[in-house]
């Protein structure tokens, strides 16, 4: 049967050429859509590198000179911020609290710096590493994890010793997949070019947002001592899991009495769940629109292929009838009709994969990865194969219900 099928495909090369061309174009388009969706879904479901559950952002502001309560003699902002932080840390419902600068998750404002070891520079440019200035408990608030299994508590102790924390993938572009062998060694940074920073531990990749690849960002975490608290304007806290209810309302009740120090006061309290939603709203809407467009395109591809093979099978009523008259079973007919479409698809997929590879290599798709490329080509193949099976199954099933003599008489 295989030899007969190949021979028939060759004999009907004119009509099969058009189907082959259609499948080739559809395969390329299908791969492009599948690849983008695959990357988007994979990135979204990949570990973020931090945990914002039960976390809150507290804004600290300073009274202006126009305020009746402003005291011009209160100028010790470092001490006042330290006192507010200390009071929060001693509240029974708070697990950890920290001050930071442009460091918390889903923050639209970040700074960058250069990080190097000897002659090895992170990234291709000089300022490709996100810098985070924090107090030591920051890693406890957001539960950063060390690449070698270090807990947030252990990372906190390293920051207290003025050691720095770096992304484990910092030198990945130099073929160095991990910084494990660099722990304890001195690094240079533009933060202070006059000194060396000892690497305390490496961090699991920390994403900038939910839709970003975890390998797409690098960060460096620096501890800030009390003398520089003035520059830290983010107060982040983690509430104990069983004491999260009405935290914001309860804190507001105590804000004026307990958290008003000098000219500093609490001006706003936000849940990080709300911050995440607001920060990613535009990206979420964009992804939703892309999914809708992708689904619409897949529906059109499905209807196009379905129509092509439906019409093709309908045209073969007499051939199907003759096969049944010669003793072929329903199963033989189904296998025969579907196998022809799958053979054409397999040939088209080989050529489509070559085109796909060149498109990816030219940068018209996401970054080329061998494993992902094979998976997305396979997914595209299976989706189109499913369309071919459906487009052949129903008309073939209907055609087989016709008596052979009747179909041959009509022919």
C-alpha positions in Angstrom: 0.0 0.0 0.0 2.9 2.4 0.8 4.4 1.9 -2.7 1.0 2.5 -4.3 0.4 5.6 -2.2 3.8 7.1 -3.1 3.2 6.3 -6.7 -0.2 8.0 -6.7 1.2 11.1 -5.0 3.8 11.2 -7.7 1.2 10.8 -10.4 -0.9 13.5 -9.0 2.0 15.9 -8.6 0.2 18.9 -10.1 -2.5 19.1 -7.5 -0.2 17.9 -4.8 2.2 20.7 -5.6 -0.4 23.3 -4.7 -1.2 21.5 -1.5 2.5 21.2 -0.7 3.0 25.0 -1.3 0.0 25.7 1.0 1.4 23.4 3.7 4.8 25.0 3.4 3.5 28.5 3.9 1.1 27.5 6.7 4.0 25.6 8.4 6.2 28.7 8.5 3.4 30.9 9.7 2.3 28.3 12.3 5.9 28.0 13.6 6.2 31.7 14.0 3.1 32.0 16.0 3.8 28.9 18.0 7.3 30.0 18.8 6.2 33.3 20.2 3.4 31.8 22.2 5.7 29.1 23.5 8.3 31.7 24.7 5.7 33.9 26.2 4.0 31.1 28.2 7.4 29.6 29.2 8.7 32.9 30.5 5.4 33.6 32.4 5.5 30.2 34.1 9.3 30.3 34.9 10.4 31.1 38.5 10.5 34.8 39.2 13.4 34.6 41.7 11.4 36.5 44.3 8.1 36.2 46.3 5.7 39.1 46.8 3.0 37.3 48.8 2.2 39.2 52.0 4.5 42.0 51.0 3.7 45.8 51.1 5.3 49.0 50.0 5.2 51.9 52.5 6.0 55.3 51.2 7.8 57.7 53.5 7.5 61.4 52.9 8.9 64.5 54.6 6.8 67.5 55.8 7.4 70.6 53.7 8.2 73.9 55.2 4.7 75.0 54.6 3.3 72.5 57.0 2.4 73.8 60.5 4.0 70.7 62.0 7.3 71.1 60.3 10.2 71.4 62.6 13.4 73.0 61.0 15.5 71.5 63.8 14.7 67.9 62.9 17.4 67.2 60.3 18.6 63.7 61.3 16.7 61.9 58.5 19.1 59.0 58.6 18.3 58.4 62.2 14.6 59.0 61.7 14.4 56.4 58.8 16.4 54.0 60.9 13.9 54.5 63.8 10.9 54.0 61.6 12.4 50.8 60.2 13.2 49.6 63.7 9.7 50.2 64.9 8.2 48.3 61.9 10.6 45.4 62.5 9.4 45.0 66.1 5.7 45.0 65.2 4.3 41.5 66.0 2.7 41.0 62.5 5.8 41.9 60.5 8.3 39.2 59.5 10.9 41.4 57.9 11.3 45.0 56.8 13.9 46.8 54.7 14.9 50.1 53.0 16.0 50.2 49.4 16.5 52.4 46.4 14.9 51.5 43.0 15.1 47.8 44.0 11.7 46.4 44.7 9.9 44.1 42.2 7.8 45.6 39.4 9.6 48.9 39.9 9.7 51.1 36.8 12.8 52.9 38.0 16.1 51.1 38.1 19.8 51.9 38.0 22.6 50.0 36.3 26.3 49.6 36.9 29.3 47.7 35.5 30.5 44.6 37.3 33.8 43.0 36.4 36.2 40.4 37.7 39.8 40.8 36.5 39.3 41.3 32.7 35.9 39.8 32.6 33.1 42.3 32.1 29.4 41.5 32.7 27.4 41.9 29.5 28.4 43.4 26.2 28.4 47.0 27.4 29.6 48.7 30.5 26.2 49.3 32.3 24.1 46.2 31.8 23.8 45.0 35.4 20.8 46.2 37.4 22.0 47.6 40.7 20.0 47.3 44.0 20.9 49.3 47.0 19.2 47.7 50.0 19.4 47.1 53.7 20.3 43.5 54.7 16.7 42.3 55.3 15.6 43.1 51.8 16.4 39.6 50.7 14.3 38.2 53.5 11.3 40.5 52.6 11.3 39.1 49.0 12.8 35.7 49.8 15.7 35.8 47.4 17.3 32.4 47.0 21.0 31.6 46.5 21.9 29.6 43.4 23.7 27.1 45.7 20.8 26.7 48.1 21.5 29.7 50.4 18.4 30.7 52.3 17.3 34.4 52.6 18.6 34.4 56.2 22.0 33.3 55.1 22.0 35.9 52.3 21.1 38.6 54.9 24.1 37.7 57.0 26.4 38.1 53.9 24.9 41.6 53.2 25.5 42.5 56.9 29.2 41.7 56.3 29.2 44.2 53.3 29.5 41.4 50.8 27.7 41.7 47.5 25.3 39.3 45.9 25.4 38.7 42.1 23.2 36.9 39.6 24.6 33.5 39.0 24.3 34.1 35.2 26.3 37.4 35.3 29.1 36.1 33.0 26.9 33.8 30.8 27.8 35.7 27.6 31.5 34.7 28.3 30.6 31.0 28.5 30.6 31.0 32.3 27.3 29.5 33.3 27.8 29.9 37.1 29.8 32.1 39.4 30.1 29.4 42.0 33.9 29.3 41.7 34.1 33.1 42.1 32.5 33.2 45.6 34.8 35.0 48.0 36.8 36.7 45.2 37.0 40.5 44.7 34.9 42.2 42.0 35.0 45.8 40.7 32.0 48.1 40.2 31.3 51.7 39.2 29.5 52.0 42.6 33.0 52.6 44.1 35.9 52.2 41.8 38.4 52.6 44.6 37.5 49.4 46.4 36.9 45.7 45.8 33.6 44.0 46.6 33.8 40.5 47.9 31.2 38.1 46.4 29.2 36.5 49.2 26.9 34.4 47.2 25.2 34.1 43.8 21.5 34.4 43.2 19.0 32.5 41.2 17.9 34.6 38.2 15.6 37.5 39.2 13.1 38.6 36.6 12.3 42.2 36.0 8.6 41.3 35.3 6.5 38.2 34.8 6.8 38.2 31.0 10.6 38.4 30.9 13.1 35.6 30.5 14.8 34.7 33.8 18.0 34.6 31.9 17.4 38.1 30.5 18.5 40.1 33.5 21.5 40.4 35.7 21.6 42.1 39.1 24.0 43.1 41.8 22.8 43.6 45.4 24.7 46.0 47.6 24.2 46.6 51.3 23.7 50.2 52.5 24.9 51.3 55.9 22.9 53.6 58.2 24.9 56.7 57.2 23.4 56.6 53.7 19.7 55.9 54.6 18.8 59.3 53.3 19.0 58.1 49.7 16.8 55.1 50.4 13.1 55.9 49.7 11.5 52.5 49.6 10.2 50.8 52.7 9.2 47.3 52.1 7.7 44.8 54.6 6.7 41.2 54.7 3.8 40.3 56.9 3.6 36.9 58.6 1.3 34.5 56.7 -1.3 34.2 59.4 -1.4 38.0 60.2 -2.1 39.5 56.8 -5.8 40.3 57.4 -6.5 44.1 57.6 -2.8 44.9 57.8 -3.1 48.1 55.9 -6.0 49.4 58.0 -4.3 48.5 61.2 -1.0 50.1 60.2 -2.8 53.3 59.2 -4.4 53.5 62.7 -0.9 53.5 64.3 0.9 55.5 61.6 0.4 58.9 63.2 1.4 57.9 66.7 4.0 55.2 66.2 5.5 55.8 62.7 5.8 59.6 62.7 9.4 60.5 63.5 10.8 64.0 63.2 9.5 65.4 59.9 9.0 62.0 58.4 5.7 60.4 58.1 3.9 57.5 56.3 2.1 58.7 53.2 0.9 55.6 51.4 0.7 51.8 51.9 0.3 49.5 48.9 0.1 45.7 48.5 2.6 44.3 46.1 -0.2 42.4 44.4 -1.7 45.7 43.4 1.7 47.1 42.4 2.2 44.0 40.2 -1.2 44.4 38.5 -0.8 48.1 37.8 2.8 47.8 36.6 2.1 45.0 34.2 -1.3 46.2 32.9 0.0 47.4 29.6 2.0 44.2 29.1 -0.9 42.0 30.1 -3.2 43.8 27.7 -0.6 43.4 24.9 -0.2 39.7 25.6 -3.9 39.2 25.7 -4.3 41.0 22.3 -1.5 38.9 20.9 -3.2 35.7 22.1 -6.5 36.8 20.6 -4.8 37.6 17.3 -2.9 34.3 17.4 -6.1 32.4 18.1 -7.8 34.1 15.2 -4.9 33.4 12.9 -4.9 29.7 13.9 -8.6 29.5 13.3 -8.2 30.8 9.8 -5.4 28.4 9.2 -7.5 25.6 10.5 -10.5 26.5 8.3 -8.2 26.9 5.3 -6.6 23.4 5.7 -9.9 21.9 6.7 -11.5 23.2 3.5 -8.7 22.1 1.3 -8.7 18.5 2.5 -12.5 18.3 2.9 -12.9 19.3 -0.8 -10.1 16.9 -1.8 -11.7 14.0 -0.1 -15.2 14.9 -1.5 -13.7 14.8 -5.0 -12.6 11.2 -4.3 -16.0 9.7 -3.6 -15.8 7.3 -6.5 -12.2 6.3 -5.6 -13.3 5.5 -2.1 -16.3 3.6 -3.4 -14.0 1.6 -5.7 -11.7 0.8 -2.8 -14.6 -0.5 -0.8 -15.9 -2.5 -3.7 -12.5 -4.2 -4.0 -12.6 -5.3 -0.4 -10.9 -2.4 1.5 -12.2 -1.9 5.0 -13.2 1.5 6.5 -9.9 1.5 8.4 -7.9 1.0 5.2 -9.7 3.9 3.6 -9.1 6.2 6.5 -5.4 5.3 6.7 -5.0 5.7 2.9 -6.6 9.2 2.8 -5.0 10.5 6.0 -1.5 9.1 5.2 -1.4 11.0 1.9 -1.9 14.4 3.7 0.6 13.5 6.4 3.2 12.5 3.9 2.8 15.9 2.1 2.9 17.7 5.4 6.1 15.8 6.5 7.9 16.8 3.3 6.7 20.4 3.6 7.8 20.6 7.2 11.4 19.7 6.3 11.6 22.6 4.0 9.6 24.9 6.4 12.1 24.0 9.2 15.0 25.2 7.0 13.1 28.5 6.4 12.2 28.7 10.1 15.8 28.2 11.2 17.0 31.0 8.9 14.3 33.4 10.1 15.4 32.7 13.7 19.1 33.0 12.9 18.4 36.3 11.2 16.8 37.6 14.4 13.2 37.7 13.1 12.1 35.5 16.0 13.0 35.1 19.6 16.6 34.2 20.5 17.5 31.0 18.7 17.7 27.9 21.0 18.0 24.4 19.6 15.8 22.7 22.1 13.0 25.3 21.8 13.3 25.3 18.0 12.8 21.5 17.8 9.9 21.6 20.2 8.1 24.5 18.4 8.6 22.8 14.9 7.1 19.6 16.4 4.2 21.4 17.9 3.5 23.2 14.6 3.6 19.9 12.8 1.2 18.2 15.2 -1.3 21.0 15.0 -1.4 21.0 11.2 -1.5 17.2 11.2 -4.6 17.4 13.5 -6.2 19.8 11.1 -5.5 17.4 8.2 -6.9 14.5 10.1 -10.1 16.4 10.9 -10.4 17.7 7.4 -10.1 14.2 6.0 -12.0 12.2 8.6 -15.4 13.7 8.3 -15.9 13.8 4.5 -14.3 10.3 4.2 -16.6 8.9 6.8 -19.6 10.5 5.0 -18.3 9.2 1.6 -18.0 5.6 3.0 -21.7 5.5 3.9 -22.6 5.8 0.1 -23.1 2.4 -1.6 -20.2 1.7 -4.0 -22.6 1.1 -6.9 -24.4 4.4 -6.4 -21.1 6.4 -6.2 -19.8 4.7 -9.3 -23.1 5.3 -11.2 -22.9 9.0 -10.3 -19.3 9.1 -11.6 
